Amino acid sequence: SASAIWTRAPKDITDDQYTEFYHHTSHAFDKPWHVMHNRVEGTVNHTSLLFIPTMAPFDLYDAERKSHVKLYVNRVFISDTTKELIPAYLRFLRGVVDSEDLSLNVSREMLQSDPKLAKIKTSISKKVLNELKKKAKKAPEEYAEFWKNFGAVLKEGLIEDPALRDRILEICRFSSTQTGGVTSLAEYVERCKEGQDAIYYLAGEDVTKIAQSPHLEGFKAKGIEVILLSDPVDEFWLQHVTEFDGKPFKSITRGGADLDSIAADEETKNREDEAEPVDIVELIASIKLELGDAIKDARPSKRLTDSPVCLIADEGDMDVNLERILKRHGQLQNSVPRVLELNPEHPIIKKLAERARGSEAASDELLKESAHLLLDQARIADGELPSDPAGFARRLGSVMNCAL
């Protein structure tokens, strides 16, 4: 029964027949999440019957990123791994494409430079993206499941397909600090606070972990939404897509947190007004002297409310998460020194600031040990290990001994 059903009219084909053909052509056992059956007549005539799986195929992240859409010419099978037929970022598609305008004698070498095949590829890409846009609007919860399975693959198109980049960006979905599910960039921009001129994001390896990052504290306090990115591809498409709807993307782990220009709620305003400014100039000088080249700089923080310290990349330096990815893949050998930000309102920083103002600050061993502990604490909060685990354990024991 698995005949060339793509040649029949969609109204004459039942859902069970579509599913049976999907199982036959894809060697899959799940039901198709979405079926796209189209006949295109124009410059290059072709018929496509494409399926989006419900479950992610086992080879979705295979290094060769092969297409599994079969190419036919007048119902004659040509190939099932034609790279020039379906873009790599749509490799989750299954099904067939049939065209009477291609030559039956076509070879793999000719396919690579066939302008007709390139037009079919563009046509199919646009159709799939349009279908996904409709599905996202009509059934957002179902689309969220699709995005969970295939979103990381689809985002590769932001790098590989500049011509369709805007269309892909429209259907991208992201986790954020203010949504239980996922949000589009258009929805994020609608929720932007008064005075917010950037789309803030935080990248890491796991959404649950980065949602607890100390870098988010100042943004949460002002009710500023931050997008949470956890796919490795995110750091790379952000090198190609710099803005959306006139608002630039800005990592909250890089550069200064310019939160003063963004309107805060009344509770946050009152808390800021009641807070007494603390002078930590001497403490910063002491930390810089003790840590030396281990940090690029030390300065007061506007992004911290509960944590004593955090590490950020200086403006113009590589983002923290991108550096982590490159080091893991052997593309980067040496770490870039980070900026250590201190929370002037935290009790630990206040007490250390008092010691730094004392007459014996230069020889205060506890002050020196604390500088290293603060740096290691910031590294641990970022999901990293202390640079010297044995030294960290010794210093921690020493400080605990003093406290007890």
C-alpha positions as CSV (number, residue, x, y, z in Angstrom):
1,S,0.0,0.0,0.0
2,A,3.1,2.3,0.3
3,S,2.7,3.5,-3.3
4,A,3.5,6.9,-4.7
5,I,0.8,8.6,-2.6
6,W,2.4,12.0,-3.1
7,T,1.0,12.0,-6.6
8,R,-2.6,11.9,-5.3
9,A,-4.6,14.9,-4.0
10,P,-4.3,15.5,-0.2
11,K,-8.1,15.4,0.2
12,D,-8.0,11.8,-1.1
13,I,-5.5,10.6,1.5
14,T,-6.4,9.7,5.1
15,D,-4.3,10.3,8.2
16,D,-3.7,6.6,8.6
17,Q,-2.4,6.4,5.0
18,Y,-0.1,9.3,5.7
19,T,1.2,7.6,8.9
20,E,1.6,4.3,7.1
21,F,3.7,6.0,4.4
22,Y,5.7,7.9,7.0
23,H,6.6,4.6,8.7
24,H,7.5,3.0,5.4
25,T,9.7,5.8,4.1
26,S,11.3,6.8,7.4
27,H,11.6,3.4,9.2
28,A,10.1,5.2,12.2
29,F,7.5,4.0,14.7
30,D,6.1,7.3,16.0
31,K,3.3,9.3,14.5
32,P,4.3,12.3,12.4
33,W,3.9,15.6,14.4
34,H,3.0,17.5,11.3
35,V,2.4,16.6,7.6
36,M,3.2,18.9,4.7
37,H,1.9,17.8,1.3
38,N,2.3,20.4,-1.5
39,R,2.4,20.7,-5.2
40,V,4.4,23.7,-6.6
41,E,4.0,24.8,-10.2
42,G,6.1,27.5,-11.7
43,T,9.8,27.8,-12.6
44,V,10.5,24.4,-11.3
45,N,7.5,22.0,-10.9
46,H,7.8,19.7,-7.9
47,T,5.7,17.8,-5.4
48,S,6.8,17.3,-1.8
49,L,5.3,15.1,1.0
50,L,7.3,15.9,4.1
51,F,6.8,14.8,7.7
52,I,8.1,16.3,11.0
53,P,8.6,13.5,13.5
54,T,7.1,13.6,17.0
55,M,10.3,12.2,18.5
56,A,13.8,13.3,17.7
57,P,15.6,10.8,15.4
58,F,18.6,9.0,16.9
59,D,21.0,10.5,14.3
60,L,19.8,14.0,14.6
61,Y,23.2,15.2,15.8
62,D,25.3,13.0,13.6
63,A,28.5,14.8,12.5
64,E,27.6,14.4,8.8
65,R,24.2,16.0,9.3
66,K,22.6,14.0,6.4
67,S,19.2,14.7,4.9
68,H,16.7,11.8,5.0
69,V,14.3,13.2,2.4
70,K,14.2,11.0,-0.8
71,L,14.6,12.6,-4.2
72,Y,12.5,11.3,-7.1
73,V,12.4,12.4,-10.8
74,N,9.0,11.4,-12.3
75,R,8.5,8.7,-9.6
76,V,12.0,7.3,-10.3
77,F,14.1,7.1,-7.1
78,I,17.4,9.1,-7.4
79,S,18.9,9.5,-3.9
80,D,18.0,9.6,-0.2
81,T,21.0,11.6,1.0
82,T,21.0,14.6,-1.4
83,K,22.6,17.4,0.6
84,E,21.5,20.0,-1.9
85,L,17.8,19.1,-1.5
86,I,17.2,20.0,2.2
87,P,19.3,22.4,4.3
88,A,21.2,20.8,7.2
89,Y,19.2,22.8,9.7
90,L,16.0,21.0,8.5
91,R,17.5,17.5,8.6
92,F,14.8,16.3,11.0
93,L,12.4,16.3,8.0
94,R,11.4,12.9,6.5
95,G,9.5,12.2,3.3
96,V,9.9,12.6,-0.5
97,V,10.4,15.3,-3.1
98,D,9.4,14.5,-6.7
99,S,10.1,16.7,-9.7
100,E,9.6,16.2,-13.4
101,D,11.9,19.1,-14.3
102,L,15.1,17.4,-13.2
103,S,17.0,15.1,-15.6
104,L,16.8,11.3,-15.0
105,N,20.4,11.1,-15.9
106,V,21.4,13.5,-13.2
107,S,24.6,12.5,-11.2
108,R,25.7,13.5,-7.7
109,E,28.2,15.9,-9.2
110,M,25.6,17.6,-11.3
111,L,23.2,17.9,-8.4
112,Q,25.7,20.0,-6.5
113,S,25.5,22.7,-9.2
114,D,22.0,22.2,-10.5
115,P,20.1,25.6,-10.3
116,K,16.8,23.9,-10.5
117,L,17.5,21.8,-7.4
118,A,18.6,25.0,-5.6
119,K,15.3,26.6,-6.4
120,I,13.4,23.5,-5.0
121,K,15.5,23.7,-1.9
122,T,14.7,27.4,-1.3
123,S,11.0,26.8,-2.0
124,I,10.8,23.9,0.5
125,S,12.7,25.8,3.2
126,K,10.3,28.8,2.9
127,K,7.3,26.5,3.0
128,V,8.5,24.6,6.1
129,L,9.3,27.8,8.0
130,N,5.9,29.2,7.1
131,E,4.2,26.0,8.3
132,L,6.1,26.2,11.6
133,K,5.1,29.8,12.0
134,K,1.4,28.9,11.6
135,K,1.7,26.0,14.0
136,A,3.5,28.2,16.6
137,K,0.6,30.7,16.5
138,K,-2.2,28.1,16.3
139,A,-0.9,25.6,18.9
140,P,1.8,27.2,21.1
141,E,1.9,24.3,23.5
142,E,2.4,21.7,20.8
143,Y,5.0,23.9,19.2
144,A,6.9,24.1,22.5
145,E,7.3,20.3,22.3
146,F,8.5,20.5,18.8
147,W,11.0,23.2,19.9
148,K,12.3,21.1,22.7
149,N,13.1,18.3,20.2
150,F,14.4,20.3,17.2
151,G,15.0,23.9,18.3
152,A,18.8,23.5,18.7
153,V,19.0,22.1,15.1
154,L,16.7,24.8,13.7
155,K,18.9,27.6,15.2
156,E,21.8,26.4,13.0
157,G,20.0,28.1,10.2
158,L,20.6,31.5,11.8
159,I,24.3,30.9,10.9
160,E,23.9,28.9,7.7
161,D,21.0,30.6,5.9
162,P,21.4,34.4,6.0
163,A,18.6,34.9,3.3
164,L,16.0,33.2,5.6
165,R,17.5,34.4,8.9
166,D,14.6,36.7,9.8
167,R,12.1,34.0,9.2
168,I,13.9,31.6,11.4
169,L,14.3,34.1,14.1
170,E,10.5,34.7,14.2
171,I,9.9,31.0,15.0
172,C,12.7,30.6,17.6
173,R,11.6,30.1,21.2
174,F,13.6,30.7,24.3
175,S,13.4,30.1,28.0
176,S,13.5,33.2,30.2
177,T,13.3,34.3,33.8
178,Q,9.7,35.4,33.6
179,T,8.0,32.5,31.7
180,G,7.2,29.0,32.8
181,G,7.5,27.8,29.2
182,V,9.2,29.4,26.2
183,T,8.8,32.9,24.6
184,S,9.4,34.4,21.2
185,L,11.7,37.4,20.8
186,A,8.7,39.5,19.7
187,E,6.9,38.7,23.0
188,Y,10.0,39.5,25.0
189,V,10.3,42.9,23.3
190,E,6.7,43.7,24.2
191,R,7.4,43.0,27.8
192,C,10.6,45.2,27.9
193,K,10.7,47.7,30.8
194,E,10.7,51.4,30.3
195,G,14.2,52.5,29.4
196,Q,15.4,49.0,28.4
197,D,17.2,49.3,25.1
198,A,18.7,45.8,24.9
199,I,17.7,42.1,24.9
200,Y,19.5,40.7,27.9
201,Y,20.6,37.0,27.8
202,L,22.6,34.6,30.0
203,A,24.2,31.6,28.3
204,G,25.3,28.4,30.0
205,E,25.1,24.6,29.9
206,D,21.8,24.0,31.8
207,V,18.7,26.2,32.1
208,T,18.0,25.1,35.6
209,K,21.5,25.9,36.8
210,I,21.9,29.3,35.0
211,A,18.5,30.3,36.3
212,Q,20.2,30.4,39.8
213,S,23.2,32.4,38.6
214,P,24.2,35.4,40.8
215,H,24.4,37.5,37.6
216,L,20.6,37.5,37.5
217,E,20.1,39.1,40.9
218,G,20.1,42.8,39.9
219,F,17.9,42.1,36.9
220,K,15.4,40.1,39.0
221,A,15.3,42.9,41.6
222,K,14.2,45.4,38.9
223,G,11.9,42.9,37.2
224,I,14.0,42.8,34.0
225,E,13.4,39.7,31.9
226,V,16.6,37.8,30.9
227,I,16.6,35.1,28.1
228,L,18.3,31.9,29.2
229,L,20.3,30.1,26.5
230,S,21.6,26.5,27.0
231,D,22.4,25.1,23.5
232,P,26.0,25.2,22.4
233,V,24.9,26.7,19.0
234,D,23.6,29.8,20.8
235,E,27.0,31.4,21.3
236,F,27.7,31.0,17.6
237,W,24.5,32.4,16.1
238,L,24.8,35.4,18.4
239,Q,28.0,36.3,16.5
240,H,25.8,36.6,13.3
241,V,22.6,38.0,14.8
242,T,23.3,41.2,16.7
243,E,19.9,42.6,17.2
244,F,16.1,42.1,17.0
245,D,13.5,44.8,16.4
246,G,16.2,47.5,16.9
247,K,17.3,46.1,20.3
248,P,20.8,44.6,20.5
249,F,21.5,41.3,22.2
250,K,23.6,41.9,25.4
251,S,25.1,39.2,27.6
252,I,24.7,40.0,31.3
253,T,28.1,38.3,32.0
254,R,30.0,40.8,29.9
255,G,30.6,44.5,30.6
256,G,29.0,46.7,33.1
257,A,25.3,46.2,34.1
258,D,23.8,49.5,33.2
259,L,20.6,49.1,35.1
260,D,20.2,52.7,36.3
261,S,18.4,53.9,33.2
262,I,15.7,51.2,33.5
263,A,12.7,52.0,35.6
264,A,12.3,50.0,38.8
265,D,9.2,49.2,40.8
266,E,8.4,51.1,44.0
267,E,9.7,48.4,46.3
268,T,13.0,48.3,44.6
269,K,13.3,52.1,44.6
270,N,12.6,52.2,48.3
271,R,15.2,49.5,49.0
272,E,17.8,51.4,47.0
273,D,17.0,54.6,48.7
274,E,17.3,53.0,52.2
275,A,20.6,51.4,51.4
276,E,23.6,53.2,52.8
277,P,26.6,53.5,50.4
278,V,29.6,51.6,51.6
279,D,33.1,52.7,50.7
280,I,35.1,49.6,49.5
281,V,38.0,51.4,47.8
282,E,40.6,50.1,50.2
283,L,39.2,46.6,50.0
284,I,39.3,46.6,46.2
285,A,42.9,47.9,46.3
286,S,43.8,45.1,48.7
287,I,42.1,42.4,46.5
288,K,43.9,43.6,43.4
289,L,47.2,43.6,45.1
290,E,46.7,40.0,46.5
291,L,45.2,38.4,43.4
292,G,47.4,40.1,40.8
293,D,47.1,38.7,37.3
294,A,44.4,36.2,38.4
295,I,41.9,38.9,37.7
296,K,41.7,41.6,35.2
297,D,40.1,44.1,37.6
298,A,38.0,44.4,40.7
299,R,35.1,46.9,41.1
300,P,31.7,47.4,42.9
301,S,28.8,45.7,41.3
302,K,25.3,46.9,40.4
303,R,24.1,43.5,39.3
304,L,24.4,41.7,42.7
305,T,21.8,41.9,45.5
306,D,22.3,38.6,47.5
307,S,25.7,37.2,46.5
308,P,29.0,38.8,47.7
309,V,30.9,38.4,44.4
310,C,30.7,37.3,40.7
311,L,33.0,37.1,37.7
312,I,32.2,38.8,34.4
313,A,34.0,39.3,31.1
314,D,35.1,42.9,30.5
315,E,33.5,44.9,27.7
316,G,35.0,43.6,24.4
317,D,36.3,40.3,25.9
318,M,35.0,36.9,25.0
319,D,31.8,35.8,26.8
320,V,32.3,33.5,29.7
321,N,30.2,30.6,28.3
322,L,31.8,30.9,24.8
323,E,35.3,30.6,26.4
324,R,34.1,27.5,28.3
325,I,32.9,25.8,25.1
326,L,36.1,26.6,23.1
327,K,38.3,25.3,25.9
328,R,36.3,22.1,26.0
329,H,36.9,21.5,22.3
330,G,40.5,22.4,22.4
331,Q,40.1,25.6,20.5
332,L,41.4,27.8,23.3
333,Q,44.3,27.1,25.6
334,N,44.6,29.9,28.1
335,S,41.7,31.5,30.0
336,V,41.1,35.3,29.8
337,P,41.3,37.0,33.2
338,R,37.9,38.1,34.4
339,V,36.7,41.1,36.3
340,L,35.7,40.4,39.9
341,E,32.6,42.4,41.0
342,L,31.9,42.9,44.7
343,N,28.5,43.6,46.3
344,P,29.1,46.6,48.6
345,E,25.8,45.8,50.5
346,H,26.7,42.2,51.4
347,P,27.7,41.6,55.1
348,I,30.9,39.8,54.2
349,I,32.1,42.6,51.9
350,K,31.2,45.2,54.6
351,K,33.2,43.4,57.2
352,L,36.2,42.9,54.9
353,A,36.0,46.6,53.9
354,E,36.3,47.5,57.6
355,R,39.4,45.3,58.0
356,A,40.9,46.8,54.8
357,R,40.6,50.3,56.4
358,G,42.5,49.1,59.5
359,S,46.1,50.1,60.2
360,E,47.3,46.5,59.9
361,A,45.5,45.7,56.6
362,A,48.8,45.2,54.7
363,S,49.7,42.3,56.9
364,D,46.2,40.9,57.6
365,E,46.5,37.2,56.6
366,L,42.7,36.7,56.9
367,L,42.1,39.5,54.4
368,K,44.5,38.0,52.0
369,E,43.0,34.5,52.3
370,S,39.5,36.0,51.9
371,A,40.5,37.5,48.6
372,H,41.3,34.1,47.2
373,L,38.2,32.6,48.7
374,L,36.0,35.2,47.1
375,L,37.5,34.5,43.7
376,D,37.0,30.8,44.1
377,Q,33.5,31.4,45.3
378,A,32.7,33.3,42.2
379,R,34.1,30.5,40.0
380,I,32.0,27.9,41.8
381,A,28.9,30.0,41.3
382,D,29.7,29.9,37.6
383,G,29.8,26.1,37.6
384,E,33.6,26.0,37.5
385,L,36.2,24.5,39.8
386,P,38.7,26.6,41.9
387,S,42.0,27.0,40.1
388,D,43.7,25.4,43.1
389,P,41.3,23.0,44.9
390,A,43.9,22.1,47.6
391,G,44.6,25.8,48.3
392,F,40.8,26.5,48.4
393,A,40.3,23.7,51.0
394,R,43.2,24.9,53.1
395,R,42.0,28.6,53.0
396,L,38.4,27.5,53.8
397,G,39.6,25.5,56.8
398,S,41.8,28.5,58.0
399,V,38.9,31.0,57.8
400,M,36.5,28.5,59.5
401,N,39.0,28.0,62.3
402,C,39.2,31.8,62.8
403,A,35.4,32.0,62.9
404,L,35.0,29.2,65.4
